[in-house]
Amino acid sequence: MTGRTTPPLPARALLLAGAATSAGALWTAANVPWSMMFWSDRAFGALVATLAASVLLSAFAAAPRRRRAACPTGAGLARGIATFALVAAVPWFYWLQPFKALWLLMYAGCATGAFAVLYVIAPWTGRCGAVLAKVGAALALSTLGVEVGLRFVSWVFPHPLLAAPGSTSSILATYRKTPGEMHLGFACDPRGFADHLRRADGSRLVTVIGDSFGIGVVPPPFHYTTAAEERLPGTEFYSAAVIAAGPAEYEVLLREELLTDEPDLLLIALFVGNDVEEASRFDPAWPLLRTCFDRSSLRIALLLDRLGRIDAERDRSGSERPTAAVQGEAAPRVEDRRESLIRFPWLDDPSLEEATLSAETFLEVESRRARFVCAPDAGDRYEPLFRALRAIRAAAGSIPIGVVLIPDEFQVEDAIWNQVAEQGFERDLPQQRIGAWLRGEGIPTLDLLPTFRAFAPGPDGQRHLYHLRDTHWNRRGNALAGAELAAFAERLLDR
């Protein structure tokens, strides 16, 4: 068929929207060049040229012109769009992560130009193009179906393998222990915390909100809040903690559950190793776009990544225990502290500890944490944490609040630091940045790093305050932290 024709309205609208997207990306690249300051001149020039070409190609494809054959319409156009969306999603989710709104705009601008080219040449692809479009559309719909199915399963049956790290509600639903669940021989309370609120008449209550450090890898009688309680008669320390939680979850727990306990003192236990990063869940920028375009929100990618890591860790560790399982976690009920010492002899002797992680995985974890909080460009990464802490203080109202800074193991053990440090890293940067902000806000702070570093190393040069390749305190570390916590809480309660 020949003659001057105009693309059908849906195609024309899509192409014109693509031209507008490319133009917006081009304007942003030209007027806000500092946003891509790390690009080379050649790469930046190529980006600008590609975006300019995308504007022209999209506008050309939308304009009336002579055609030798009909362009796709109806079902054919829909299949073409689905196929293109699937193909375009692969490089985005595989390489261009984590999500950044600027990168998405640039990528969309370039992709619309590619779509315009394919639309223009579609009439000449014949039957081969039609078959490819049908196959691609089927794959796209199948992929979408699997993703929707996995999201439904994770909603009905929350499981760590499918939990989206960007969601506060999913973190609390997935990682909180169930009421009565056994943890190192002791049952969790009705709220799913590895502690029990008993509050005797006339006693003072200190609520400590935290993450896996609040759960601990020691039985509750040896936890640091219990150690503090033993040193401060008449005061109960209640550990309200959820594994994998961060400052966003701390604020929710306080606001929705813990204020009704009317504590005399509220303490936020910040683990500098990951709470800075996990604070990004509090008031995130572009939440809807992040949900759609961040790889961490894609359940298919999460499942494949996590299964791959589990398989790799199983090969590395050579252990018969489940991957990353805490030593003694599956033990049956223990009656008291004395029985714990008999059942778990490594509590008294760190040489009997079994590693939770393989050596390779442990160093990967510590390296990643050090890179996030100690690198020279880490400064702006602390801002979400500060916003979350302001919200926590506002939620606390008249209840006195304090912060406990828990150091990462690479900050305490020199041997680990020497393996993870890179050029320009500042080992104490988390305490310096967070401590300075807390002082400026007038929030009392207990920094445990000096105390842990002052602990005398053993003959092998290690302090052995953390469970072997686990990143959490063993009994010795909990006892040391408990003594400091008791003194800190006493000072605040007696004000």
Order of alpha helices (4+ residues) and beta strands (2+ residues): beta-alpha-alpha-beta-alpha-alpha-alpha-alpha-beta-beta-beta-alpha-alpha-beta-alpha-beta-alpha-alpha-alpha-alpha-alpha-alpha-beta-alpha-alpha-alpha-beta-alpha-alpha
